């Protein structure tokens, strides 16, 4: 009892951080996704991303998706890091409602990341204050977006009211044409639910290497193998973060002479585990998609435009990180240099068709980079009382944009999606078709078949395109099948593409992005028809049995 009491007294701050982060994370995740009376309640700012995640989850919970395929691009092996969503699917399959199945792992991942930020900063700088400040800078981004806020809402007696009631992010670059990125606010963690856990696992692995005693060789060899296994498995948790972890550890291998053997073992074990996963995901892909792409999202790349872009996006961190680096210990400097490679890679190389996906490199770099800003401010705070008001001002400037960005999440509205208990058409598919069925769909987002875990021929093309699938070729085939006027050609195409069912909905065909549907389907015999929603399902084998 006395030991427990001493432990609690010694770790009061850490326990406080855990419970505060747990409360905050719970609000963050449940406020963006919940479930009510057979309906999924999805925050409007998460609506598009969840149109990718829900079918993936359901392909494991209600469908049959092994070996894994991307459920919105049926056929080839999956190219998306699916581990987190497969785990959520397994939880739902075990009987846990989908909002709890998704939100609980999301909460734990976010809490773990916050704790790892604190522990990592504390280990580097031997200061709890730096750890706490690093958490603050993680949650509230340091961009200069608050300037845009005051350009839109000039300072007045209503300023606080305007901040609290703000419903829209001030900048959402590159999608709104503005220079400040969409990827600094917490929206990336509510939408990409696997991201926080990915960073947390990576930080944990690197943190262990900071802590190990190089003289305890046998123990460290075992730890290195275990960390290699964790890192190798993380390939299917988040491919980009796996790559970042490998890059950081490779730099640490150069800098840390006494720990080289252990880092090397971890990298070798991780590579052995990751290589088969990579080979599986690359089947049928002619190119890797990796190319040189200097400047990230910067248009008309010049030194001035480069500096201006990053100053607006990183704010005072662009100045304080180097200052913290100069004041830091030799070992701490090695850590920042190891992470700085992520900033350079993100600005030089494109790993997927969408360069915006490189934001993960900068988000991860800034998690560690802002620790050095924190250390500089802590140094000023300790120096003289004269500096303390200045420190408060700097902290406020560094978190003000993040405070403003928090309220659009808080004030967001829900969009209700009828799940299969409330969706007669989806419910019929669930009860009457095989879990591994493939549907030729006539709705891109939240198709009835994909809601219940069936694979569809082509979901919203952006999702598959961003992962490197040939969506142009698939859309051409998609259009040909739906638009053909020849029954024999239609049936041959359906059989060739392993399509088990065709779903036709007049309501959904108003989408201009979908190809026109031939009248030939009016000659087909439906196995299900909903007159209320003008929705029909046709079975390929039944209508093409004579082909």
Secondary structure, 3 states (H helix, E strand, C coil): CHHHHHHHHHCHHHHHHHHHHHHHHHHHHHCCEEEECCEEEEEHHHHHHHHHHHHHHHHHHCCCCCCCECCCCCCCECCCCCHHHHHHHHHHHCCCCHHHHHHHHHHHHHHHHHHHHHHHHHHHHCCHHHHHHHHHHHHCCCCCHHHHHHHHCCCCCCHHHHHHCCCCCCCCECCCCCCCECCCCCHHHHHCCCHHHHHHHHHHHHHHHHHCCCCCHHHHHHHHHHHHHHHHHHHHCCHHHHHHHHHHHHHHHHHCHHHHHHHHHHHHHHHHHHHHHHHHHCCCCCCCCCEECCCCCCCCCCHHHHHHHHHHHHCCHHHHHHHHHHHCCHHHHHHHHHHHHHHHHHHHEECCCCHHHHHHHHHHHHHHHHHHHHHHHHHHHHHCHHHHHHHHHHHHHHHHHHHHHHHHHHCCCEEEEECCCCCHHHHHHHHHCCCCCEEECCCCCCCHHHHCCCEECCCCHHHHHHCCCCHHHHHHHHHHHHHCCCHHHHHHHHHHCCCCEEEEECCHHHCCCCCCCCHHHHHCCEEEEECCCCEEEEEHHHHCCCC
